[in-house]
Amino acid sequence: MGGNGAGRRERRLDPAAGPVQRFAAELRALRESVGRPTYRTMADKVPFSVTALSQAAAGRQLPTLAVTLAYVDVCGGDPAEWERRWRTASAEAAALAAAAEETRPPYRGLTRYEPDDAALFFGRDRLVDRLESLTRGHRFTAVFGPSGSGKSSLLRAGLIPRLRTPAPDAGADAPAAPAAVRILTPGAAPMTTHAGRLDPVPDTDADTWLLVDQFEELYTLCADPAERNAFIDRLLTATAADSRLRVVVAVRADFLGRCAEHPGLTAALQDATLLAGPMSREELREAVVRPAAAASLVVERALTARLVDEVVDAPGGLPLMSHALLETWRHRTGRALTVTGYEAAGGLRGAVVRTAEEVYGELTAPQADLARRILLRLVAPGDGTPDTRRPAEHAELDLGDADGTRAVLDRLVAARLLTLDDGTVELAHEALITAWPRLRGWIDAERDRLRVHRALSEAARTWQALGRENAALYAGSRLAAAREAFGRDLGHDHASGGPAPGELTPPEREFLAASIHRRRRAVWLRRGLSAVLALLVVVASGTAVVALRARAAAQSERDDAVFGRITAEADRLRETNAALSARLDVAALGMRTTPELRTALTTDAGRVLSTRLPGHDDIGSAVAFAPDGRTLVSGGHDGTVRLWDTAGSGRRLGKPLRIAGGPVGAVAYSPDGTVLVAAGHDGGIRLWDTRDRGRPRPLGEPLVSHAGKSVTSVAFAPDGRTLATVGDDGTLRLWDLGDPARPAPVGAPARADARSVRDVAFSPDGRTLATAGHTGTVRLWRPDGADGPAPLGEPRHAHGAAVWSVAFSPDGDTLATAGYDDTVRLWEVRGTGDLRALGEPLTAHTAAVWSVEFSPDGHTLASAAQDDTVILWNVADPAYPHRIGEPLTGHTEGLWDLAYGPDGRTLATTGADHSVRLWHLPDGVLTDFTNPLTSVAYDPRGRLLAAASTDDALVRLWDVRRPGPPRPLPRPLAGHEAPVLTTVFAPGGRTVASGDEDGTLRLWDVSDPARPVPAATVPDAHPGGVLAVAFSPDGRTLATGGVDERVRLWDVRDPDHVRPVGTPLTGHTDWVGAVAFSPDGHTLATGSQDKTARLWDVGDRDRPRPVGEPITAHGDWVNAVAFAPEGHVLATGGRDRTVRLWDVTDPGRARPLGGELTGHRGGVTSVAYSPDGRTLATGGEDHAVRLWNVADPARADAFGTALTGHLDTVTSVAFAPDGDTLASVGNDLTARIWTLDTDRALSRVCTRTGGDLTPARWSELLPHLPYRPTC
């Protein structure tokens, strides 16, 4: 059985570490004093969740007073005494936080100033004024300046705060606040990376500001002129008279000539260019003195004068000054920055060198070499221009020593020589290139090689993107140059014969090796040509055969090219259009079956996929499901309301309905599904009778309301008799629909917002309404006021910008809001009308969020945004929401609205790309958890699935006999009083064993899975925690491993009376986290954090004994062990990111089989064999599940690509008995069931994506390739 890599004890507390940990320790002691009740027992007695109570004593942050008093109440403490303790701890924590703020450096060093640093950004006020004035008067502005002139800080800490916060004395004519402010750097593929961020926010008169920093990357990193020009062209759309986009670019001055290559850019720069020149003496004095003053520090006058003198005429001196001041601050005397401290830091130019050399000097020799290679990868050698920094993704720094790389990066980042941002690493500033002689020397020595390497890296990426097409491989002079520069990386340096130094990443090595192999094959073919021709002359009768073979070879090459094109296009679309990518995978599978395609389809089948409906002729603005789920309605800016059959591919029902006044703003069904309402932009509201869904019948005459302004949202009360509407006139209105043909207003309109109300929602009981306001407020209302809606409480300022959507949870206790500030927020709804914020804002979206809705069971929240994505959130505990899976992609422009189907497994969305999409949630993703999952297991007959989780101390069971979603059984295995770390079924499937963090072992009778019965309980089976359990094949013995470094055997023939067998097995020197029996039951394997695996002879279970020497090949914890079904091979998985196979035919002489299996980018936490023994599955800290072909253990290899979907460590994997299904669980609060049968995966993909691609869509995606049916 696989081990449990994530099931670890709750972290120890150090009461001396501060008030928060001290307070948590006191809470734990109180709980211990009353017998340590489980958190679930406690939660049943108070209005707080298991998570809230367990986190109160976790020591990470101080709990709220309300949670504290609830915790104390359950444990019988004195509320007054504990309130006093809480207030003392709170005051101490606040004082520590204030002290920590005081010790924040007032200087940024080599790193740029960010918007949050505006209070420390001095000396550039006049330049910021000029920039703001220029940008207000022009829609395209450029800032030019030499490297080190502070352009990045000018944009971020200068301009952005001005845009977001108007001057206090700004009058009525002040410019409107931006709809959004976006900042980006182009990178190597600007259109691919940033296409979704280049358009203005729709449906608003406010401008979207796009700030492009390091614009020169278009010339230093982007190698494709077509992509470069397309990106510039998109930016230049800002210059159009009706544009709602404003663009500001920051460019290094020596790239002015390159900018002039683009005629449109040249024209745009004529009147709107700002030069960021050197700072004056007065400005430099401000930059030195005022940040210190803001931190209540002083700078010696002599130091100020010296710095100004040294920097005023020094090109690129600003970042050096900032770093020297940072180091001087670290050498300060009391509250003074002195000349003595400045000199101790190394002075203007010496401070950077000293910092860099100190870090470099503290590295080991291997780490120093890694640092050299990493730093060189972060430099783009200039071609007639100075060298520049070059961002690199983390994957590009995979140079064969992951732990060493991580250690080096940590040191360089801590010293502020490197920065980490959005998954990339880069030099903190280009000044480091010129200021650090060692780095300068490395660059000069490797300049030619660096140029070859940059080209090689780009070529390797292109080769991968094209499905490894032969045509993309190197040949000729490019191959010769690359081979000369990096031959040693392939282990055959022709010059020195020395060992490969590992300069290339694995993809780069594969590309170069494939290029060399192709070259050798071509040489071999040419050498054999003469012989072949001679043979053809002699054997003329064979010409027909040769011709047939040539035609077959040509056809094979054409098929290879077609296959490569399809798979490359599928890969390109994988992150932006999952459904289309999956359909192309299906098309490729029709040509050939490869491991890569099989695993891709398995991942596809586990993703949320969509069917695209034709939609509207303009923006799609609203969607809603009928209560029976069979019909979907959508509204669009083309003025139509359309009905769709949600079965199959989503056919259109009847003719489009229309409302007077143009664009449709909102749609809704009555709760009984017989009435449809739609509202328009001219205040018009229209109702239809939809009992015949193919022929809706108008009800009465259209209503005109909201002063003729747009109606933005409509909502039915749960009883269907009342309709609420809101609009751009800022009012909330109610309508009596007792007779839907004659709606009547209820009372007077209520003023709900000073400008516009964007959304309205009824609570499930109909007693409360919520409205979302353009001014950032949310209000609650009673719909039964004496004269229309009556406000409940005061308006709540919910977001930093307009609130676009509100939604009640099905139980009415939680309200979700979505805002123009790119966030989603959750609120506890109180009976008084107050809203209490739950947790932190959800910030995964990168643009305004326009719609939120809860699933019918209330456990999931969906949010749709202008970043073209939908994100699903686990809100089972709304105080601790977690993202579920990757964002849903497929729309090509911003989303406007979403709706859940009543089955909870279907979503509908619509947006600015005119389309409507039906999203189908996969059956095999289980998300109803509030805490990380630690262990998963199937019963031997494949009827049941079990999963264990932390904090709630439960083992949950599902019935998995039928196709479709697993059916949760009503009674989980409850009885543990601490997080459950491991669980397993007995061979007969009638018993489950589980172990917890308190060291308790429990057995359960699951003969009737719907009514499980507790069997034996063994407290202190392993003091400190039971980490692993495994049954012997005959079911008579249970093995356990634990924190106490021991392995124990238990007689479980009578599950109600478990007794220990023999003496504990000792030999490990750290926690034992994995145990597994061999199929014959005579050998036990164990894995430990002492970096070893051990084998034990348990044939005589009363006298177990160790056999052979410990297995010591892993360089870190051994987290998992598993025997192959035939019993002669053992698999081990370690925190060193490797899987290893061992021949244990003779357990006393275990020997390695083949090489280590690598591919995980984090520790391996779990291993499991398929029932036929031909496949091994592993889970890892890299969030991935991987499959390995182990049919021949001596030649084991990766099978296809990783199965992706988890967002955190995969803690456990298990095969179903049929071998066609694999289960995995993780710290991301999800369990996933993977379909390994390719035919079933293909069927699920086709069913959930609408079937075949049309010939037109095929031609659009793959021009010049013959059409192939996909499903």
Buried (B, 14 or more C-beta within 10 A) or exposed (E): BBBBBBBBBBEEBEBEEBBBBBBBBBBBEBBEEEEBBBBBBBBEEBEBBBBBBBBBBBBEEBBBEEBBBBBBBBBEBEEEEBBEBBEEBBEBBEEEEEEEEEEEBBBBBBBBBBBEBBEBBBBBEEBBEBBBEBBBEBBBBBBBBBBBBBBBBBBBBBBBBBBBEEEEEEEEEEBEBBBBBBBBBBBBBBBBBBBBBBBBBBBBEBBBBBBBBBBBBBBBBBBBEEBBBBBBEBBBBBBEEEBBBBBBBBBBBBBBEBBEEBEBBEEBBEEBBBEBEBBEEEBBBBBBBBBBEEBEBBBBEEBBBBBBEBBBEBEBBBBBBBBBBBBBBBBBEEEBBBBBBBBBBBBBBBBBBBBBBEBBEEBEEEBBBBBBBBBBBBBBBBEEBBBBBBBBEBEBBBBBBBEBBEBBBEBBBEBBBBBEEEEBBBBBBBBBBBBBEBBBEBBEEBEEBBBBBBBBBBBBBBBBBBBBBBEBBBEEEBBEBBBEBBBBBBEEBEEEEEEBBBBBBBBBBBBBBBBBEBBEEEEEEEEEEEEEEEEEEEEEEEEEEEEEEEEEEEEEEEEBBBBBBBBBBBBBBBEBBBBBBBBBBBBBBBBEEBBBBBBBBBBBBBBBBBBBBEBBEBBBBBBBBBBBBBBBBBBBBBBBBBBBBBEEBBEEBEEBBBBEBBBBBBBBBBBEBBBBBBBBBBBBBBBBBBEEBEEBEEBEEBBBBBEBBBBBBBBBBEEBBBBBBBBBBBBBBBBBBEEBEEBEEBBEBBBBBEEBBBBBBBBBEBBBBBBBBBBBBBBBBBBBBEEBBBBBBEBBEBBEBBBBBBBBBBEBBBBBBBBBBBBBBBBBBEEEBBBEEBEEBBEBBBBBBBBBBBBBEBBBBBBBBBBBBBBBBBBBBBBBBBBBBBBBBBBBBBBBBBBBBEBBBBBBBBBBBBBBBBBBBBBBBBBBBBBBBBBBBBBBEBBBBBBBBBBBBBBBBBBBEEEEBBEBBEBBBBBBBBBBBBBBBBBEBBBBBBBBBBBBBBBBBBEEBEEBEBBBEBEEBBEBBBBBBBBBBEBBBBBBBBBBBBBBBBBBEEBEEBEEBBEBBEBBEBBBBBBBBBBEBBBBBBBBBBBBBBBBBBEEBEEBEBBBEBBEBBEBBBBBBBBBBEBBBBBBBBBBBBBBBBBBEEBEEBEEBBEBBBBBBBBBBBBBBBBEBBBBBBBBBBBBBBBBBBEEBEEBBBBBBBBBBBBBBBBBBBBBBEBBBBBBBBBBBBBBBBBBBBEBBBBBBBBBBBBBBEEEBBEEBBEEBEBBEBB
